[in-house]
Amino acid sequence: MDFSVTSTDLTTDATATGSSVIIPGPATPYQGDIARYWNNEARPVNLRLGDVDGLYHHHYGIGDVDHAALGGADDSESEKKLVAELHRLESAQAELLLDHLGVIGRDDTLVDAGCGRGGSMVMAHQRFGCKVEGVTLSAKQADFANRRARELGIEDHVRARVCNMLGTPFETGQAAASWNNESSMYVDLDDLFAEHSRVLEVGGRYVTITGCWNPRYGQPSKWVSQINAHFECNIHSRREYLRAMADNRLVPQAVIDLTPETLPYWELRATSRLVTGIEEAFINSYKDGSFQYVLIAADRV
């Protein structure tokens, strides 16, 4: 992967200071693989949904499907309406995450670890009026997110950086809240929560929404293994999340099983032209109980 100065964030900083900026390379070969994966990713299911209103997400959706909004099978606009409904559900997921961040002031700083193309960062700024910093291994994603922030006129408040979420450039105690939205399966949880614990102020809130394998099932199922292979990730168990949080001064305030709420999104997506081939694994693993979709909100103590 080319780690030359291509990030909009870093190019802007270099222009402002007159200094030369170098984007650090990945710390491990695996990180390099993940950076290449997301630099090359351009699935219509991510881009077409974002085109609906300019909020580009890289996560899934929750809530009941509004079948009245879909139109009939003979509706010439049916696919367009289906895409809009999928996007509504994924934005509802982001809204739920933001609901759990607690009281955020305009002078606060939030951190989105694994920010993707920046949709959740934009939503956070629009809701709270605060500064939102995102990190991603993908220079392509950071460029996209920073370009959207400029287009919206919020580049002074919303910024994406190319860096590893396990070693961010933020000061200790800088953030009032932070989150991972479907990005924690790419890292070691102890390392991840140690960094969130460092960056958060005492009393700050951390939230994650993630898929995790269910310890009650016994071991990761074949469906979970397929999801791992598809996204080149390593899905953790719910028990691992709670243990790693406890070891890093993050005390859960809410643990919510969102599995029933996300299943309608997947069943709807499986009927669209945007299928990627992984829909069956998600649907079957949610139904057989081997995979769960959870929100965990924890306070830094």
N, C-alpha and C positions, 0 to 999 in steps of 0.2 A: 504494500500500500504506500502511496505517496504521502509523506508527512511534511511536505513543503508548505509554505505559508499560503493555505487556501481558505482557511476559516475566515468568514466575514468578521467575526469577533476579533480575532487576532490581527487581521489586516488593519482594522480600524484603530486598534490600540497602537500599532506600529506607526501609523500615520500621525496620530496625535502626539506621540512622544519622540518621533524621529529616530527611534531605536529599532534594531533588528530583532524580530520575534521568531523563535523556532518552536514549532509544535513538537512536543516530546513523542518519541516512538513508544509503542506498546511495551509494557514491562515484561510480558511473557508471550510466547508464541500463540497461546490460546487467545489472548487479548487481540493480537494481530489478526487472528482468524475472525473474531467477532467484528472488529473494525471493518475488515474486508466484506464480511457478510452484509452489514448495514450500509456500507458505501455503495454496494452493488444492488441493494434491495430497491425495487420500484414496482411493487405489486399494486395492481389496480385497486385491490380491496382497501389499501391505505390511501392512495391518491384520489380515487374517485369519490370516496366518502368525504374527504377533506374539501373537495371542490364544491360541496354543497353550500358551505358558508365560510370557507377559508380557515377553519380550525382543523389542523391535520394531526390526527392522533395515531398512536401505535399501540392501541389496546382494544379490548372487546367491550361488549355492551351489557347493560342490565335493564330489566323492566319488562312489562307485558308489551307485546306487539299491538300496535294500533291497526287492526286489520281494515278498518274503515278508510284509513289513509292510503292503503295499498292499491285500491281500485280492483277491477275485475281482471280475469285472465286475458280477456280480449282488449284490454285497455292499452293503447299504443304507448302510454306513458308509464306502464306498469313497472318496468325495470328501473326507471328514474325514480319512481315513488318508493320502490323497495330500497334503493340505495339511500334515499333520504331518511327512511325509517331506520335503517341500520346505523346511520350517522347519529340520529337522535338518541338511539340507545347507547352508543359509545360516549356521547357527550353527557348523558345521564350518569354514566359510570364516573366520569371525571368530576361532575358536580357532587356526587356522593363522597368522593375522596376529599374535596375541598370543604364539604360540610364538617368533616372530622378534624380539620386543622385547628379548631378553637378560635379564640378571639385574635384577629390579626389587625394591626394598625397600619396606617399609610407609611409610617417610617420604618416598618419592619422589613426584613429580608427573608425570603423563602428560597429553598434549594430543591430543585427537581433533579434527582439522580437518575440518569438514563432518560434524558428529556426528549429524545426522538426529534420530530420536526416541530415541537414546541407548542402544540395545541393546548395542553394543560397549563403551561406557563402563561399563555395569553389569557385563558379563562381566570387564572388566579389573580393576575393584575387587574383585569376588568372587574372582578368582584371586590378585591381589597384595596386597590389603588397603590399597592406596595411594589417593592423591587423584587424581581424573581430571577434567580440565577440558575441556569441549567448546565448539566455536563453530559457529554456523550463521547464515546470513542470514535464516532463517525464524523469526519470533517464535512462530508456531504450533508448530513443531517444538521450540523451546526450552521452551515451556510444557509440552508433552507430556513431554519428557525429565525436566524438574524435578519434575513431578507424580509420575512413576513413581519417581523417587529418594525422594521423600517417602513414598510408599506402601511402599517397601521399607525405610524407615528409614535410608537412606544419604545423605541430603541434605547432610550435613557433609563427605562425601567425593566425591560425584558432582554436577557442576553444568554446566548448559549456558548459554551466553551468546549474545546476539544481536550478532554482529559479523562483520566481514570476515576471513577466514582469512589475507589478505595483510597485515593490520595488527592483530595481536592485542594485548590488554592485558597480556600476560605479560612478566615481567622477562627480561632477557637472561640466558641460561644457566639458566633456572628449571626446565626440563623434563629428566627423565632419558631420556624417549623420547616420540616423537610419531608420528602416522600420518595418512594419508588413506586411507579405505576407499571407493573408487569415488566420489571427489569432486574429484579433481585435474583432471578434464576441463572444469571450469568456470572455470579461471583460467590466467593466464600462468605457465609453469613456472619461469622465472627469478625472478619475484616470489615465487612460492610457496616455492621452496627457499631463497631468501634469508631469508624469515621463519622457516622451520623451523631454519635454521642459526643464526639469532640466538637463538631461544628455547631451543635444545638446549644442554646443558652439553657441554664438550669430552669426547668419548668417548661421548656419548649416541647413541641409536639412532633412526633414522627408518625407517618401513616404509610402503610403499604397495602396495595391490592395486588394479589398474586394468585396464580394457580399452584397448588401444592398437593403432593400425593398423601393419601389418607393412611396414617399408621394403623388404623383398625383393619385396613385391607391386608396388611402383612408386609408387603414389599411393593415397589412400583410395578404397576400392571403393564401388560404389553402395549396398552394404549398410551400410557405415560411414556414408555420407551420410544414410541413412534413420535410423540410430540417433541421429546428431547432431540431426536435425530433430525426432525424437520427444521427446528430452530437453532440447532447446534448449541443447546443449553443443557443445564443440569438442574432439573426441578427438585426442590427440597421438600421435606415433609413439614407438616404443620408443627410437629413437635420440635423440629430443628429451629424453626423461627422463634418459638417461645423460649427455648433454651438459650439461643444466642442473644436475644434481647435481654434476658435476665442477667447474662454474664457481662453486659455492656451498659448497665444503668438505664435501661429502657423498660419502663413498667407498663404493661398493657392496661389500657382503660376500656377497650372494646375489642372483642373478637367476634366478627359477624360472618356467618356462612352465607355467601352470596350465590351458591350453586343453583338453587331454584330460580333465582333472578336472572342468571346469565344463560340458562338453557334456551329460553325463547330466542335470544339473539342468534345462537348457533343453529337452531332449527330453521330460522328464517334465512340466515346466510347460506345454508346448504341448498336452498332453492334458487339462489341467484346465479348470475353469470360470472360472479366474482370468486367462485370457489377456488381454493388452492390445493385441495386434496387432503387437508388435515381435519376437515370438519367432522368426519366420521369418528376419528379418535377422540375429539373433544366430547361429542355427544354421547358416545358409548361409555367413556370413562366417567362422565358426570352421572350417567344413569346407573352404572354398576357400583358406584360409590368409591371407586379407587382414586378419584381425582376430585378435588374441591376447589372452589373459587372463594377466597376469603379476603376480608378487610381486617387489618389489625392496626389499631391506633394506640400509641404508647407515649408516655411522658418521660422526659429526661430528668432523672433525679440526681 
